[in-house]
């Protein structure tokens, strides 16, 4: 995301004196977006009870957000180039806050789903603007590396904070405050943006919005996820479900066809033609499919089956977040300069898959410390080992003009994986659970126990599928990612995408 100035050497002379305070503003906005991903998970069981959502529809609280975010992220990057990064940053903040307030005031599921989708739309404008502002504010390579390190650490820490804040707000106020809390974050960031951020010339001269590409790409993803969602109540061979899957294939094929011909494509295809980059993005998408589904099931398992409070549930997830950070910053970051990325990604996915297999053994009476915690630590460590080399390898060796769209594409693979994973695995879990209850409910006196056993059975069936997806991710990484260990200094000064907690 280089500016249009004559070259790198001149940039340090024009360094913004407020750039480090500007970093605080940018990180605050990103913290809000990342925190929102986990804070809502903790609040979901309470919101479901309050608004009367069905088990099949509850996943839309997650997927409405990730679909809009992932589907429009590339378009959001183009808008930032065209309109101006500071302006779109502020628009994203204001819109995200307004959508959060609407969601907090929701009186029915449809209103909450719509608000979450609107949050995703504005997050798709906000996230690339934040990355672009950070990249143009810190032009000195050494400062840029430090700034992105701080930014990435805060973003990852936001996931842990989301579990705790979500638990506190849900338990001591109510679930609606998990959405209202974004408003003061956004107001503070808007004030800081006007006071401290400076928009620099971008690469947007002549940039045009690929609206057709956005419609085809986002439409295809919506059709795909909606098909997975409707498979639970209707069945996998229902005409509507099959029609939705067929429409998704047609729209996504048309998206690829159009991207090869569009004058200003949302996704220049040469970016994903690189074997290593494509392998990293597919690995990330598969990894997140399993991880988002696991988040959803474990939130319900801890609160509904084990009767944990929202705060205790948030605390129960913290060891996994710590394992992700440890695997990423203390293991992968130290080993990547010496080994090829797949030497970290393949073991990482195998560890995460092993953790999923351990989780399949849980029952209605499982103990957290001896049966759940070891699985969460394995999953977290495996994800941490995988995240860092994925981001580093996917963004390495990219031309400056493509750095923004490459980072956006990595983030898109995350959000698309989250959307598909939540819808697919929720459908598998609810279907398997309903079948178990129907076949085992012979004694009405045992109904309560059988229903709980059926719910957990559904979770374990879906987690088995998630484990298989993790093993597929390991296979993809092993076969496609053939890059060697990066040479010293090749990635330190490049912006990278941030991890999803």
C-alpha positions, 0 to 999 in steps of 0.5 A: 500500500505504498503511497504515490510519493517518489520513493521510500527514502523520502518517507521517513523525513515526512514521518507523522509526529503523532504516528504512535498515538495514531497507532493506538487509535488504529489498534483500538478500532481493530480491537473492537472488531476482533473482540466482537468475534468472541464476545458475541459467542459468550452472549449467544446462549442468553440471546437465543433464550431471550429472542426465541431462536431455534437451534438451527437458526442461532448460527446466523448470529455468527454467520451473518457477520462473517459472511458480510465481512468476508464477502465484502472485505475486498470491496472495502479495500477498493473503497478505501483506495477510492474514497480515502483511508481516513474517511472510510476508517471513520465511516466504518467506525460510525456504521459499526457502532450504529449497527451494534446499537441496533443489535443490542436493541433487537426485539426478534431474531431477524432484527439481530441477524440484520444488525450483525450483517450490517456490522459485517458490512462496516467491518469490511470497510473498517478493517482494510482502512485500518491496515492501509492507514497503519502501512502509510503512517509507518513508512520506515521499515524498522518502525513498520515492523514494530508497529505491526507487531504491536498491532497484531499482538493487540488484535490477538489479545482482543480475542482473550479480552472478548471472552472475559468482557463477554462473560462479565457483561452477560452475567452482570448486565445482560447479553445486549451490552455485548453489542452496546459496548462497541459504541464507546469504543467507536466514539473514542476511536472517531475522536482520535482519528480526527485528532491524530490520523493523517491521510496520505496519498494512496494507490487509488488514482483511477481505482474503480469499484468492481460492483459486479464482482462483489455481487457475484462473490458475496451472492455465491457465498450467501447461497452456499452458507444458506444451503448448509443452514437449510439442510438441517430442517429440510434435509440434504436432498431437498429441492431448495437446498440443492438449488442453493448449492447449484446457485452457489456454484454458478455464482462463484464460477461466474465470479472467477470468470469475471475476475479474469476479465474485469479491468479492476478486479476485486481479486487479481487472480495472479495472487492466488495462482502462486502455489504457496499462497494458494496453499496457505489460504486453503489451509487457513480456510479449512483450519477456521472451518473447524475452529469456529464450529468448535467455539460455537459448540463449546460455548453451549456445552459449557453453559448449557450442559455443564451449567457454567456462568457466562463469566466462567465460560469466558475464563474456560477459553483463556488457556486456549487463547494463551496456547495460540499466542504461545504457539505463534509468538514463542514457537513459530516466530522463532522457528520460521527463519530456520525451517520451511513453513509447512514444517510448522503448519502440518504439525500444527494442523495435526495437533489441532486435529488431535485436540478435536479427537480428544473433544469427541470423547466428552459426555454430559458429565465430563470434567473440565480440567482432565477432559476438556482443558487438554483438548483446548490446549492442543487445539490452541497450540496447533492453531498458533503453530499454523497461523504465523507461517500462514500469514508470513508466507501468504504475504511474502514476496508480494508487489507493493501494489498488491499488498493490500489486496493480498492481506484482504484475501487472507482475511477473506479466507478466514471469514469465509471459513468461519461462515461455512464452518459455523453453518455446516457444523451447526447443521450436522450437530443439530441433525445428529442430536435430533436423531439421537433423541428420537431413537433413544427417548423411550422412557419419558421419565428420562427425557431430560437426561436423553435430551442432554445426551443427544445434544452432546452426541450432536456436538461430538459428531460435528467435532469428528467432522471438524477433526477430519477437516483439520487433517485435510488442512494438514494434507493441503499444507504438506502438498501445496506449501513448498516454500523454503525458510524465509531469508532474514529480513524478507518479511519483517517490513511487510504488513501482515494480516491479523489472526482471528482469536 
